[in-house]
Amino acid sequence: MNGAKVQNRGIDHYFASEHNFCQLFSEAIGELNELHWAPLKIIQMSARFLAYKPGVRILDIGSGPGKFCLAGAYYQPEALFFGVEQRQYLVDEGMMANEALGGLAVDLLCKNFTQLNFGEFDAFFFYNSFFENLPGAGKIDETLSYSKELYDYYSYYLNRKFSVMPAGTRIVTYCSWEDEIPSGYRAVETHMDGLLKFWIREPGSQNP
Ligand SMILES: C[S@@+](CC[C@H](N)C(=O)[O-])C[C@H]1O[C@@H](n2cnc3c(N)ncnc32)[C@H](O)[C@@H]1O
């Protein structure tokens, strides 16, 4: 993928279909799209909900090659998109795709989400990032050790991080079992038979 190719086609081309978007990535990363990267339609709906004010800072927890951030920044250009991802090669793919797109308002960090200060963000997207730890679940690669204990640990850790966020914090969950959502958040919209949920932290809710 190179920038000249994108310039010739214009960036709208890449957001016209899943197939076109995957042309931004290497073949191997594009092949993981169906199972591991959120669909463009889901991203468009989610980004609209999360980008509730200009300059809002939105974090994708487990951002893969940055599909949510790149498409989110295309659909909501007044918001700032951040991704945290544990695999360096996925971060590199995402940063290259962003360069090819001309530099959308996206920053991808290679870290474990446990290392981030969530206080720097206003809103969050979460596409069941810990699921691959469960036995039988599809894996992105074989470079990591997976276990149910790690799933439980990460889900609990994320739940605790969300529990200290202020009233008004917005979260979108996609394909989640909601283990990571603490009390005090209300599901204000549900789509796709419950697969996609939009949450807002209620005013006056206690940190349990
Ligand atoms: C299902 S993919 C979702 C990718 C992206 N959010 C999207 O919707 O297209 C989950 C990603 O989370 C990453 N991940 C899992 N656990 C993580 C952790 N503890 N810290 C950072 N990234 C993590 C995985 O490496 C994987 O790339």
The ligand as a Tripos MOL2 file, in Angstrom:
@<TRIPOS>MOLECULE
LIG
   27    29     1     0     0
SMALL
NO_CHARGES

@<TRIPOS>ATOM
      1 C1        -10.9200   -8.2970   18.5960 C.3       1 LIG1
      2 S1         -9.4570   -7.3530   18.2330 S.3       1 LIG1
      3 C2        -10.2510   -5.7740   18.0260 C.3       1 LIG1
      4 C3         -9.4760   -4.7690   17.2240 C.3       1 LIG1
      5 C4        -10.1290   -3.4020   17.0860 C.3       1 LIG1
      6 N1        -10.6080   -2.8930   18.3410 N.3       1 LIG1
      7 C5        -11.2760   -3.4330   16.1080 C.2       1 LIG1
      8 O1        -12.4110   -3.3480   16.5610 O.co2     1 LIG1
      9 O2        -11.0480   -3.5320   14.8940 O.co2     1 LIG1
     10 C6         -8.7100   -7.2290   19.8600 C.3       1 LIG1
     11 C7         -7.3020   -6.6790   19.9270 C.3       1 LIG1
     12 O3         -7.0060   -6.4350   21.3130 O.3       1 LIG1
     13 C8         -5.6400   -6.6670   21.5240 C.3       1 LIG1
     14 N2         -5.4330   -6.8980   22.9690 N.ar      1 LIG1
     15 C9         -5.8640   -7.9650   23.6960 C.ar      1 LIG1
     16 N3         -5.5190   -7.8360   24.9970 N.ar      1 LIG1
     17 C10        -4.8370   -6.6580   25.1010 C.ar      1 LIG1
     18 C11        -4.2120   -5.9800   26.1720 C.ar      1 LIG1
     19 N4         -4.2060   -6.4970   27.4120 N.pl3     1 LIG1
     20 N5         -3.6200   -4.7800   25.9380 N.ar      1 LIG1
     21 C12        -3.5980   -4.2590   24.6700 C.ar      1 LIG1
     22 N6         -4.1580   -4.8750   23.6000 N.ar      1 LIG1
     23 C13        -4.7750   -6.0640   23.8030 C.ar      1 LIG1
     24 C14        -5.3270   -7.8610   20.6550 C.3       1 LIG1
     25 O4         -3.9450   -7.9620   20.3990 O.3       1 LIG1
     26 C15        -6.2000   -7.5650   19.4230 C.3       1 LIG1
     27 O5         -5.4360   -6.9120   18.4470 O.3       1 LIG1
@<TRIPOS>BOND
     1     1     2 1
     2     2     3 1
     3     2    10 1
     4     3     4 1
     5     4     5 1
     6     5     6 1
     7     5     7 1
     8     7     8 2
     9     7     9 1
    10    10    11 1
    11    11    12 1
    12    11    26 1
    13    12    13 1
    14    13    14 1
    15    13    24 1
    16    14    15 ar
    17    14    23 ar
    18    15    16 ar
    19    16    17 ar
    20    17    18 ar
    21    17    23 ar
    22    18    19 1
    23    18    20 ar
    24    20    21 ar
    25    21    22 ar
    26    22    23 ar
    27    24    25 1
    28    24    26 1
    29    26    27 1
@<TRIPOS>SUBSTRUCTURE
     1 LIG1         1 GROUP 0 **** ****
